[in-house]
Amino acid sequence: MEAQEVARQVFFRDLGRIGYGEAWDYQESLLQENVKVKTAAYRQQVAAAGQDAPESVLPGVRSTVNYLLFCEHPPVYTLGKSGKKEHLLLDPLQLEDKGITFFHTNRGGDITFHGPGQLVGYPILDLEKFFTDIGRYLRSLEEVIIRTIAAYGVKGERSPGETGVWIEPGHPLRARKICAMGVRCSRWITMHGFALNINTDLTYFGGIVPCGIADKQVTSLEKECGRALPAAAVKAELKKQFETVFGATLTAADTPVTTGPE
């Protein structure tokens, strides 16, 4: 039990408002640090230790570190590696005029919007400490969001074949997406994540075909509840549900976190 608790410790950081590129670089640095830990040389070091204990508790041996990052971005459209550029409906001059940046990213999924009033979550997790199943990982992220918005009386659901969390997905004229998701995984280390619309200005979604799905709408907690919601309370609820769904313990990481002895 003790080993499992150590393995599922997740360091939490709220980055506040941060540029998309800066957050992407930060995620990438955390992922690459974890990937280094999982090199062949490290595996040999673990084997040479001659112990059956999990890697996370081998004395003197570095372990991967799990993170959950929260942030909010200035207005930006991001296109996933499998997305279509034509789903961006604005030209460069229009983007500049509206103060919106654009990034073609290395995550899965199509195009989406990030901006003020939206809670963006980036889990940097070593799935070998949880479960090595990307489908299960995405369903788990969806479950975190479904449980979070349920605390506000909003029923979130899954839509078959469409990653993310939806409201009334079975009704073509009323189906609307409240949370978009797109991830990348390298050596079972994840990055990118989810974007939950809390008090988001939904007019920004008019500049794209959200997630490449032309016939469905986008919504927010504010729109569903009929009032603006305190972001701090939504964050607290989401953290609680993340711990429950992933069997994790979140630990504040306001100061630099080291990855163990060199």
Backbone as CSV, one residue per row, in Angstrom:
resi,resn,N_x,N_y,N_z,CA_x,CA_y,CA_z,C_x,C_y,C_z
1,MET,0.835,-1.215,0.000,0.000,0.000,0.000,0.865,1.259,0.000
2,GLU,1.917,1.255,0.808,2.774,2.432,0.880,3.411,2.728,-0.468
3,ALA,3.878,1.665,-1.162,4.502,1.859,-2.462,3.517,2.460,-3.455
4,GLN,2.256,1.990,-3.441,1.245,2.511,-4.353,0.979,3.981,-4.077
5,GLU,0.915,4.365,-2.822,0.661,5.755,-2.478,1.772,6.653,-2.992
6,VAL,3.034,6.190,-2.869,4.150,6.975,-3.376,4.064,7.082,-4.889
7,ALA,3.758,5.954,-5.549,3.721,5.915,-7.005,2.648,6.838,-7.565
8,ARG,1.554,7.032,-6.835,0.458,7.826,-7.348,0.413,9.241,-6.770
9,GLN,1.498,9.682,-6.231,1.573,11.080,-5.805,1.652,11.962,-7.045
10,VAL,0.864,13.020,-7.068,0.837,13.948,-8.190,1.058,15.359,-7.654
11,PHE,2.059,16.033,-8.183,2.328,17.407,-7.768,1.438,18.366,-8.546
12,PHE,0.787,19.257,-7.828,-0.159,20.187,-8.432,0.426,21.588,-8.501
13,ARG,0.274,22.223,-9.655,0.683,23.611,-9.828,-0.387,24.370,-10.597
14,ASP,-0.776,25.532,-10.083,-1.667,26.435,-10.803,-0.783,27.524,-11.394
15,LEU,-0.642,27.524,-12.709,0.253,28.457,-13.388,-0.397,29.811,-13.639
16,GLY,-1.684,29.952,-13.307,-2.371,31.211,-13.558,-2.511,31.448,-15.056
17,ARG,-2.572,32.725,-15.448,-2.665,33.029,-16.877,-1.271,32.972,-17.486
18,ILE,-1.138,32.187,-18.533,0.160,31.952,-19.146,-0.026,31.753,-20.642
19,GLY,0.905,32.250,-21.442,0.829,32.077,-22.878,0.855,30.609,-23.264
20,TYR,0.151,30.273,-24.338,0.060,28.870,-24.735,1.438,28.290,-25.040
21,GLY,2.255,29.030,-25.768,3.586,28.539,-26.116,4.447,28.290,-24.896
22,GLU,4.370,29.187,-23.937,5.151,29.028,-22.715,4.712,27.791,-21.942
23,ALA,3.394,27.586,-21.856,2.880,26.409,-21.152,3.265,25.130,-21.885
24,TRP,3.221,25.168,-23.211,3.597,24.005,-24.016,5.060,23.630,-23.764
25,ASP,5.936,24.643,-23.774,7.355,24.399,-23.518,7.573,23.810,-22.124
26,TYR,6.818,24.312,-21.155,6.965,23.826,-19.778,6.527,22.371,-19.673
27,GLN,5.377,22.063,-20.283,4.923,20.669,-20.308,5.969,19.765,-20.940
28,GLU,6.477,20.218,-22.080,7.461,19.414,-22.811,8.700,19.159,-21.968
29,SER,9.114,20.167,-21.197,10.301,19.988,-20.350,10.051,18.947,-19.265
30,LEU,8.842,18.947,-18.695,8.513,17.959,-17.667,8.420,16.560,-18.271
31,LEU,7.806,16.470,-19.455,7.705,15.174,-20.120,9.092,14.630,-20.446
32,GLN,9.948,15.472,-21.035,11.270,14.998,-21.439,12.115,14.598,-20.236
33,GLU,11.959,15.291,-19.125,12.683,14.907,-17.916,12.260,13.511,-17.473
34,ASN,10.959,13.239,-17.552,10.468,11.912,-17.196,10.926,10.850,-18.191
35,VAL,10.951,11.210,-19.476,11.401,10.256,-20.488,12.861,9.875,-20.258
36,LYS,13.673,10.863,-19.874,15.083,10.580,-19.594,15.216,9.536,-18.496
37,VAL,14.341,9.659,-17.502,14.380,8.719,-16.382,14.106,7.296,-16.863
38,LYS,13.358,7.190,-17.969,12.954,5.880,-18.445,13.851,5.352,-19.581
39,THR,15.055,5.864,-19.692,15.978,5.403,-20.719,16.464,4.000,-20.404
40,ALA,17.101,3.399,-21.380,17.638,2.055,-21.182,18.659,2.031,-20.047
41,ALA,19.450,3.099,-19.943,20.448,3.145,-18.875,19.773,3.111,-17.510
42,TYR,18.643,3.811,-17.400,17.933,3.817,-16.129,17.361,2.436,-15.827
43,ARG,16.822,1.792,-16.867,16.279,0.458,-16.676,17.374,-0.491,-16.177
44,GLN,18.559,-0.339,-16.764,19.675,-1.178,-16.336,20.050,-0.897,-14.888
45,GLN,19.958,0.373,-14.513,20.271,0.744,-13.138,19.285,0.096,-12.173
46,VAL,18.008,0.097,-12.561,16.991,-0.527,-11.721,17.268,-2.028,-11.595
47,ALA,17.570,-2.674,-12.751,17.842,-4.104,-12.717,19.058,-4.415,-11.862
48,ALA,20.086,-3.551,-11.973,21.305,-3.774,-11.201,21.072,-3.627,-9.711
49,ALA,20.007,-2.898,-9.338,19.728,-2.716,-7.913,19.307,-4.033,-7.271
50,GLY,18.842,-4.977,-8.109,18.526,-6.308,-7.611,17.389,-6.346,-6.620
51,GLN,16.409,-5.441,-6.794,15.284,-5.407,-5.877,13.981,-5.546,-6.648
52,ASP,12.984,-6.043,-5.980,11.682,-6.216,-6.605,10.745,-5.042,-6.327
53,ALA,11.191,-4.088,-5.515,10.335,-2.965,-5.170,10.044,-2.114,-6.403
54,PRO,8.919,-1.404,-6.430,8.618,-0.507,-7.550,9.721,0.526,-7.717
55,GLU,9.909,0.991,-8.956,10.959,1.956,-9.239,10.883,3.186,-8.345
56,SER,9.661,3.587,-8.014,9.475,4.822,-7.262,10.047,4.755,-5.856
57,VAL,10.292,3.550,-5.335,10.780,3.459,-3.966,12.163,2.811,-3.891
58,LEU,12.815,2.607,-5.046,14.172,2.071,-5.002,15.109,3.121,-4.419
59,PRO,15.849,2.823,-3.366,16.727,3.817,-2.759,17.830,4.250,-3.719
60,GLY,17.997,5.582,-3.826,19.067,6.122,-4.642,18.796,6.106,-6.131
61,VAL,17.612,5.679,-6.543,17.287,5.613,-7.966,16.192,6.631,-8.280
62,ARG,16.393,7.399,-9.342,15.415,8.417,-9.703,14.124,7.780,-10.191
63,SER,13.029,8.466,-9.943,11.727,8.005,-10.407,11.063,9.108,-11.218
64,THR,10.164,8.718,-12.104,9.368,9.710,-12.808,8.489,10.461,-11.802
65,VAL,8.095,11.683,-12.179,7.294,12.542,-11.315,6.010,12.909,-12.042
66,ASN,4.892,12.766,-11.370,3.585,13.108,-11.931,3.202,14.539,-11.554
67,TYR,2.570,15.227,-12.512,2.118,16.595,-12.274,0.683,16.773,-12.779
68,LEU,-0.022,17.679,-12.160,-1.272,18.196,-12.708,-1.137,19.708,-12.725
69,LEU,-1.172,20.282,-13.924,-1.036,21.724,-14.089,-2.390,22.327,-14.451
70,PHE,-2.746,23.414,-13.785,-3.913,24.213,-14.156,-3.411,25.529,-14.730
71,CYS,-4.135,26.078,-15.687,-3.793,27.406,-16.189,-4.963,27.982,-16.974
72,GLU,-4.785,29.219,-17.382,-5.718,29.915,-18.263,-4.874,30.603,-19.324
73,HIS,-5.294,30.516,-20.576,-4.515,31.107,-21.663,-5.169,32.386,-22.184
74,PRO,-4.367,33.320,-22.688,-4.933,34.389,-23.505,-5.568,33.752,-24.741
75,PRO,-6.431,34.463,-25.462,-7.146,33.851,-26.580,-6.215,33.180,-27.605
76,VAL,-6.475,31.901,-27.879,-5.626,31.145,-28.796,-6.435,30.004,-29.407
77,TYR,-6.199,29.753,-30.684,-6.726,28.566,-31.339,-5.587,27.567,-31.469
78,THR,-5.854,26.294,-31.147,-4.830,25.265,-31.278,-5.364,24.134,-32.149
79,LEU,-4.537,23.682,-33.070,-4.920,22.637,-34.013,-4.116,21.383,-33.724
80,GLY,-4.800,20.262,-33.505,-4.134,19.000,-33.237,-3.463,18.441,-34.482
81,LYS,-2.578,17.465,-34.285,-1.781,16.940,-35.402,-2.630,16.240,-36.454
82,SER,-3.819,15.787,-36.072,-4.702,15.143,-37.054,-5.801,16.081,-37.545
83,GLY,-5.742,17.347,-37.131,-6.786,18.297,-37.487,-6.619,18.881,-38.880
84,LYS,-7.643,19.576,-39.323,-7.642,20.178,-40.655,-7.544,21.693,-40.538
85,LYS,-6.586,22.284,-41.254,-6.363,23.727,-41.179,-7.602,24.515,-41.617
86,GLU,-8.405,23.921,-42.514,-9.600,24.634,-42.977,-10.652,24.780,-41.883
87,HIS,-10.469,24.111,-40.760,-11.390,24.285,-39.638,-11.118,25.586,-38.871
88,LEU,-10.014,26.263,-39.237,-9.789,27.632,-38.775,-10.433,28.548,-39.798
89,LEU,-11.440,29.305,-39.382,-12.241,30.096,-40.311,-11.761,31.532,-40.474
90,LEU,-10.727,31.927,-39.743,-10.210,33.292,-39.801,-8.847,33.312,-40.477
91,ASP,-8.578,34.377,-41.223,-7.258,34.502,-41.843,-6.310,35.211,-40.872
92,PRO,-5.009,35.257,-41.176,-4.036,35.854,-40.249,-4.362,37.291,-39.845
93,LEU,-4.863,38.093,-40.772,-5.202,39.475,-40.444,-6.370,39.537,-39.459
94,GLN,-7.339,38.672,-39.647,-8.479,38.631,-38.728,-8.040,38.166,-37.339
95,LEU,-7.150,37.198,-37.295,-6.628,36.728,-36.007,-5.916,37.868,-35.281
96,GLU,-5.091,38.588,-36.024,-4.350,39.702,-35.426,-5.300,40.787,-34.933
97,ASP,-6.317,41.073,-35.727,-7.285,42.110,-35.361,-8.041,41.751,-34.087
98,LYS,-8.306,40.462,-33.897,-9.050,40.005,-32.723,-8.137,39.662,-31.545
99,GLY,-6.828,39.767,-31.763,-5.894,39.468,-30.682,-5.828,37.995,-30.323
100,ILE,-5.978,37.138,-31.327,-5.959,35.686,-31.110,-4.715,35.102,-31.754
101,THR,-3.995,34.269,-31.036,-2.851,33.579,-31.613,-3.279,32.192,-32.096
102,PHE,-2.370,31.543,-32.840,-2.671,30.227,-33.403,-1.453,29.322,-33.268
103,PHE,-1.690,28.068,-32.861,-0.615,27.079,-32.752,-1.063,25.769,-33.384
104,HIS,-0.173,25.175,-34.181,-0.372,23.808,-34.661,0.400,22.926,-33.692
105,THR,-0.300,22.105,-32.921,0.315,21.399,-31.806,0.576,19.927,-32.134
106,ASN,1.216,19.242,-31.188,1.502,17.812,-31.348,0.554,16.932,-30.534
107,ARG,-0.567,17.496,-30.097,-1.565,16.681,-29.395,-2.497,16.026,-30.389
108,GLY,-3.326,15.102,-29.916,-4.363,14.528,-30.743,-5.541,15.481,-30.853
109,GLY,-6.490,15.129,-31.696,-7.693,15.951,-31.836,-7.579,16.984,-32.941
110,ASP,-8.620,17.782,-33.089,-8.701,18.768,-34.153,-8.456,20.165,-33.569
111,ILE,-9.269,21.129,-33.921,-9.049,22.512,-33.500,-9.959,22.877,-32.328
112,THR,-9.426,23.686,-31.425,-10.236,24.182,-30.317,-9.762,25.572,-29.919
113,PHE,-10.462,26.154,-28.970,-10.142,27.501,-28.468,-9.791,27.430,-26.999
114,HIS,-8.786,28.206,-26.614,-8.472,28.426,-25.206,-8.525,29.928,-24.952
115,GLY,-9.035,30.304,-23.772,-9.078,31.721,-23.473,-9.566,31.997,-22.065
116,PRO,-9.715,33.268,-21.727,-10.168,33.662,-20.388,-11.485,32.994,-20.013
117,GLY,-11.605,32.640,-18.738,-12.821,32.012,-18.261,-12.850,30.514,-18.471
118,GLN,-11.767,29.972,-18.976,-11.689,28.532,-19.245,-10.618,27.916,-18.344
119,LEU,-10.907,26.744,-17.805,-9.936,26.013,-16.987,-9.246,24.976,-17.860
120,VAL,-7.958,25.171,-18.080,-7.161,24.230,-18.857,-6.348,23.382,-17.893
121,GLY,-6.405,22.068,-18.083,-5.664,21.159,-17.228,-4.694,20.319,-18.036
122,TYR,-3.442,20.276,-17.575,-2.409,19.500,-18.257,-1.838,18.464,-17.291
123,PRO,-2.324,17.219,-17.337,-1.710,16.174,-16.514,-0.435,15.646,-17.191
124,ILE,0.659,15.656,-16.461,1.906,15.036,-16.910,2.065,13.791,-16.057
125,LEU,1.534,12.686,-16.540,1.455,11.466,-15.742,2.264,10.342,-16.385
126,ASP,2.906,9.558,-15.545,3.529,8.310,-15.992,2.468,7.226,-15.853
127,LEU,1.862,6.846,-16.968,0.751,5.892,-16.912,1.190,4.508,-16.447
128,GLU,2.476,4.247,-16.452,2.938,2.973,-15.900,2.725,2.924,-14.389
129,LYS,2.453,4.066,-13.782,2.119,4.100,-12.356,0.607,4.072,-12.129
130,PHE,-0.158,4.079,-13.221,-1.613,4.051,-13.134,-2.151,2.858,-13.920
131,PHE,-2.164,3.000,-15.242,-2.614,1.928,-16.136,-2.135,2.280,-17.529
132,THR,-1.669,1.299,-18.262,-1.120,1.558,-19.593,-2.194,1.323,-20.650
133,ASP,-3.107,2.287,-20.725,-4.250,2.190,-21.632,-4.704,3.618,-21.944
134,ILE,-4.400,4.110,-23.156,-4.740,5.488,-23.504,-6.250,5.701,-23.543
135,GLY,-6.979,4.709,-24.040,-8.435,4.829,-24.058,-8.985,4.986,-22.655
136,ARG,-8.491,4.181,-21.738,-8.939,4.282,-20.350,-8.535,5.629,-19.758
137,TYR,-7.358,6.111,-20.137,-6.907,7.417,-19.634,-7.872,8.524,-20.071
138,LEU,-8.251,8.534,-21.347,-9.180,9.556,-21.832,-10.540,9.432,-21.166
139,ARG,-11.020,8.195,-20.999,-12.309,8.006,-20.323,-12.218,8.466,-18.874
140,SER,-11.061,8.292,-18.251,-10.881,8.741,-16.863,-10.901,10.258,-16.779
141,LEU,-10.244,10.942,-17.728,-10.299,12.403,-17.757,-11.738,12.875,-17.946
142,GLU,-12.456,12.206,-18.844,-13.870,12.563,-19.041,-14.654,12.365,-17.750
143,GLU,-14.369,11.299,-17.035,-15.083,11.027,-15.787,-14.819,12.118,-14.755
144,VAL,-13.596,12.615,-14.700,-13.272,13.716,-13.778,-14.154,14.924,-14.077
145,ILE,-14.287,15.255,-15.361,-15.095,16.419,-15.748,-16.575,16.155,-15.490
146,ILE,-17.044,14.965,-15.833,-18.460,14.628,-15.611,-18.820,14.774,-14.139
147,ARG,-17.963,14.290,-13.270,-18.236,14.397,-11.832,-18.133,15.840,-11.345
148,THR,-17.200,16.594,-11.921,-17.029,17.995,-11.506,-18.254,18.824,-11.832
149,ILE,-18.746,18.734,-13.063,-19.891,19.574,-13.438,-21.181,19.064,-12.801
150,ALA,-21.212,17.783,-12.423,-22.386,17.260,-11.720,-22.590,17.969,-10.392
151,ALA,-21.492,18.445,-9.791,-21.580,19.184,-8.530,-22.349,20.490,-8.707
152,TYR,-22.511,20.927,-9.955,-23.253,22.161,-10.256,-24.584,21.861,-10.929
153,GLY,-25.014,20.614,-10.829,-26.306,20.235,-11.376,-26.330,20.076,-12.882
154,VAL,-25.161,19.934,-13.496,-25.075,19.795,-14.952,-24.711,18.350,-15.281
155,LYS,-25.510,17.714,-16.133,-25.286,16.322,-16.488,-24.392,16.223,-17.722
156,GLY,-23.153,15.846,-17.506,-22.224,15.638,-18.610,-22.263,14.190,-19.061
157,GLU,-22.044,13.988,-20.354,-22.071,12.638,-20.916,-20.982,12.496,-21.969
158,ARG,-20.752,11.248,-22.369,-19.844,10.958,-23.464,-20.645,10.832,-24.750
159,SER,-19.997,11.177,-25.862,-20.609,11.009,-27.174,-19.782,9.976,-27.930
160,PRO,-20.363,8.852,-28.319,-19.609,7.778,-28.966,-18.758,8.276,-30.126
161,GLY,-17.461,7.971,-30.077,-16.547,8.352,-31.146,-16.056,9.772,-31.084
162,GLU,-16.489,10.523,-30.073,-16.099,11.936,-29.957,-15.555,12.190,-28.544
163,THR,-14.244,12.326,-28.444,-13.617,12.527,-27.137,-14.047,13.859,-26.535
164,GLY,-14.219,13.884,-25.213,-14.608,15.096,-24.514,-15.880,14.862,-23.718
165,VAL,-16.418,15.942,-23.170,-17.648,15.839,-22.370,-18.728,16.711,-23.007
166,TRP,-19.903,16.142,-23.113,-21.016,16.745,-23.842,-22.251,16.868,-22.954
167,ILE,-23.146,17.745,-23.371,-24.468,17.872,-22.767,-25.476,17.423,-23.819
168,GLU,-26.356,16.515,-23.464,-27.385,15.981,-24.360,-26.816,15.532,-25.712
169,PRO,-25.793,14.686,-25.705,-25.181,14.271,-26.972,-26.116,13.475,-27.881
170,GLY,-27.160,12.877,-27.320,-28.083,12.084,-28.124,-29.135,12.887,-28.854
171,HIS,-29.145,14.207,-28.651,-30.138,15.071,-29.306,-29.429,15.969,-30.321
172,PRO,-29.514,15.654,-31.609,-28.760,16.391,-32.633,-28.921,17.906,-32.590
173,LEU,-30.101,18.386,-32.250,-30.327,19.831,-32.252,-29.902,20.504,-30.952
174,ARG,-29.654,19.701,-29.904,-29.300,20.287,-28.607,-27.911,19.873,-28.102
175,ALA,-27.274,18.937,-28.779,-25.958,18.456,-28.339,-24.959,19.604,-28.299
176,ARG,-24.221,19.709,-27.206,-23.257,20.788,-27.043,-22.091,20.305,-26.180
177,LYS,-20.902,20.764,-26.534,-19.678,20.320,-25.876,-19.263,21.327,-24.818
178,ILE,-18.944,20.828,-23.636,-18.541,21.710,-22.545,-17.062,21.560,-22.208
179,CYS,-16.451,20.454,-22.647,-15.035,20.221,-22.348,-14.368,19.495,-23.505
180,ALA,-13.331,20.104,-24.063,-12.555,19.487,-25.139,-11.328,18.800,-24.550
181,MET,-10.853,17.766,-25.242,-9.674,17.027,-24.779,-8.791,16.652,-25.959
182,GLY,-7.496,16.629,-25.699,-6.516,16.174,-26.676,-5.222,15.908,-25.942
183,VAL,-4.604,14.769,-26.177,-3.414,14.404,-25.413,-2.308,13.916,-26.337
184,ARG,-1.121,13.882,-25.761,0.030,13.257,-26.390,0.623,12.315,-25.360
185,CYS,1.208,11.202,-25.810,1.817,10.256,-24.886,3.137,9.768,-25.470
186,SER,4.203,9.821,-24.687,5.517,9.347,-25.097,6.099,8.506,-23.982
187,ARG,6.437,7.253,-24.277,6.945,6.321,-23.266,5.991,6.230,-22.076
188,TRP,4.692,6.325,-22.367,3.615,6.286,-21.377,3.603,7.534,-20.480
189,ILE,4.289,8.601,-20.896,4.198,9.890,-20.201,3.232,10.770,-20.982
190,THR,2.236,11.332,-20.310,1.227,12.141,-20.987,1.561,13.627,-20.933
191,MET,0.969,14.380,-21.867,0.962,15.841,-21.799,-0.272,16.333,-22.551
192,HIS,-0.459,17.655,-22.582,-1.708,18.277,-23.033,-2.830,17.757,-22.130
193,GLY,-4.093,17.914,-22.489,-5.130,17.482,-21.557,-6.515,17.951,-21.917
194,PHE,-7.117,18.777,-21.035,-8.528,19.139,-21.211,-8.723,20.641,-21.055
195,ALA,-9.841,21.122,-21.595,-10.213,22.534,-21.486,-11.696,22.604,-21.143
196,LEU,-11.983,22.976,-19.907,-13.363,23.059,-19.413,-13.845,24.503,-19.469
197,ASN,-14.927,24.730,-20.190,-15.498,26.078,-20.283,-16.275,26.395,-19.013
198,ILE,-15.796,27.365,-18.261,-16.501,27.794,-17.045,-17.279,29.064,-17.366
199,ASN,-16.565,30.181,-17.458,-17.205,31.460,-17.799,-16.648,31.978,-19.125
200,THR,-16.421,31.090,-20.047,-15.769,31.399,-21.321,-16.672,32.198,-22.253
201,ASP,-16.083,33.171,-22.967,-16.796,33.901,-24.007,-16.933,32.963,-25.211
202,LEU,-18.107,32.418,-25.411,-18.311,31.389,-26.428,-18.307,31.933,-27.850
203,THR,-18.327,33.251,-28.008,-18.312,33.799,-29.366,-16.997,33.484,-30.080
204,TYR,-15.931,33.235,-29.317,-14.646,32.889,-29.930,-14.737,31.599,-30.740
205,PHE,-15.635,30.708,-30.356,-15.762,29.439,-31.079,-16.353,29.638,-32.473
206,GLY,-16.882,30.832,-32.726,-17.407,31.121,-34.053,-16.326,31.253,-35.108
207,GLY,-15.074,31.367,-34.690,-13.971,31.490,-35.635,-13.381,30.168,-36.067
208,ILE,-13.938,29.074,-35.574,-13.427,27.746,-35.900,-14.598,26.780,-36.089
209,VAL,-14.284,25.596,-36.575,-15.224,24.469,-36.516,-14.766,23.657,-35.310
210,PRO,-15.356,23.878,-34.134,-14.823,23.306,-32.891,-14.646,21.797,-32.961
211,CYS,-13.414,21.354,-32.713,-13.078,19.923,-32.721,-13.399,19.270,-34.059
212,GLY,-13.554,20.081,-35.105,-13.857,19.560,-36.428,-15.280,19.065,-36.583
213,ILE,-16.152,19.409,-35.650,-17.539,18.935,-35.673,-18.446,20.124,-35.976
214,ALA,-18.981,20.139,-37.184,-19.693,21.331,-37.664,-21.119,21.443,-37.161
215,ASP,-21.736,20.330,-36.784,-23.177,20.350,-36.515,-23.533,20.316,-35.028
216,LYS,-22.555,20.611,-34.153,-22.847,20.631,-32.727,-22.312,21.917,-32.099
217,GLN,-22.941,22.322,-31.011,-22.629,23.583,-30.377,-21.584,23.426,-29.272
218,VAL,-21.192,24.558,-28.717,-20.290,24.603,-27.567,-21.015,25.338,-26.450
219,THR,-20.771,24.917,-25.215,-21.429,25.552,-24.078,-20.433,25.761,-22.945
220,SER,-20.920,26.298,-21.845,-20.082,26.554,-20.672,-20.904,26.303,-19.416
221,LEU,-20.227,26.182,-18.293,-20.948,26.052,-17.024,-21.801,27.283,-16.766
222,GLU,-21.276,28.454,-17.099,-22.025,29.698,-16.903,-23.338,29.652,-17.689
223,LYS,-23.265,29.216,-18.934,-24.463,29.167,-19.762,-25.447,28.129,-19.239
224,GLU,-24.939,26.970,-18.824,-25.817,25.895,-18.348,-26.465,26.245,-17.014
225,CYS,-25.714,26.960,-16.156,-26.228,27.283,-14.811,-26.969,28.611,-14.767
226,GLY,-26.775,29.419,-15.818,-27.444,30.713,-15.853,-26.798,31.760,-14.976
227,ARG,-25.564,31.533,-14.582,-24.840,32.507,-13.748,-23.345,32.236,-13.843
228,ALA,-22.560,33.273,-13.612,-21.108,33.101,-13.579,-20.730,32.302,-12.334
229,LEU,-19.727,31.485,-12.461,-19.298,30.634,-11.352,-17.880,30.990,-10.917
230,PRO,-17.590,30.909,-9.616,-16.238,31.209,-9.138,-15.262,30.129,-9.592
231,ALA,-14.247,30.523,-10.344,-13.291,29.564,-10.886,-12.592,28.784,-9.784
232,ALA,-12.311,29.448,-8.661,-11.593,28.779,-7.571,-12.375,27.577,-7.053
233,ALA,-13.691,27.715,-6.962,-14.520,26.611,-6.475,-14.542,25.458,-7.471
234,VAL,-14.608,25.776,-8.767,-14.604,24.732,-9.785,-13.265,23.992,-9.769
235,LYS,-12.184,24.736,-9.615,-10.857,24.113,-9.543,-10.768,23.157,-8.355
236,ALA,-11.270,23.598,-7.210,-11.213,22.758,-6.010,-12.011,21.471,-6.219
237,GLU,-13.172,21.589,-6.842,-13.992,20.406,-7.103,-13.284,19.468,-8.080
238,LEU,-12.683,20.022,-9.121,-12.017,19.196,-10.116,-10.822,18.462,-9.497
239,LYS,-10.073,19.135,-8.652,-8.937,18.489,-7.986,-9.424,17.307,-7.139
240,LYS,-10.519,17.501,-6.432,-11.065,16.428,-5.601,-11.464,15.239,-6.457
241,GLN,-12.123,15.500,-7.569,-12.567,14.418,-8.434,-11.387,13.736,-9.135
242,PHE,-10.359,14.494,-9.445,-9.153,13.908,-10.047,-8.527,12.897,-9.090
243,GLU,-8.430,13.275,-7.825,-7.870,12.357,-6.832,-8.689,11.084,-6.736
244,THR,-10.002,11.233,-6.766,-10.878,10.067,-6.645,-10.769,9.146,-7.852
245,VAL,-10.872,9.705,-9.046,-10.882,8.897,-10.264,-9.536,8.221,-10.505
246,PHE,-8.454,8.948,-10.265,-7.125,8.401,-10.548,-6.478,7.723,-9.340
247,GLY,-7.159,7.737,-8.207,-6.565,7.131,-7.025,-5.265,7.808,-6.654
248,ALA,-5.234,9.133,-6.789,-4.012,9.907,-6.598,-4.106,10.815,-5.384
249,THR,-2.969,11.278,-4.944,-2.900,12.295,-3.900,-2.209,13.518,-4.475
250,LEU,-2.924,14.645,-4.546,-2.345,15.883,-5.057,-1.569,16.584,-3.961
251,THR,-0.363,17.014,-4.307,0.503,17.723,-3.378,0.879,19.057,-3.987
252,ALA,0.667,20.141,-3.268,1.001,21.470,-3.783,2.469,21.539,-4.115
253,ALA,2.786,22.156,-5.249,4.172,22.283,-5.691,4.446,23.722,-6.063
254,ASP,4.346,24.607,-5.068,4.578,26.027,-5.310,6.060,26.336,-5.458
255,THR,6.884,25.450,-4.930,8.330,25.614,-5.062,8.842,24.551,-6.031
256,PRO,10.041,24.753,-6.589,10.559,23.775,-7.559,10.560,22.367,-6.984
257,VAL,10.173,21.416,-7.823,10.110,20.019,-7.408,11.268,19.263,-8.054
258,THR,12.033,18.544,-7.252,13.129,17.744,-7.789,12.622,16.326,-8.060
259,THR,13.353,15.618,-8.888,12.938,14.280,-9.283,13.740,13.198,-8.570
260,GLY,14.365,13.554,-7.476,15.099,12.549,-6.723,16.578,12.651,-6.935
261,PRO,17.359,11.797,-6.338,18.805,11.866,-6.427,19.310,11.592,-7.822
262,GLU,20.362,12.269,-8.211,20.965,12.049,-9.518,21.686,10.708,-9.544
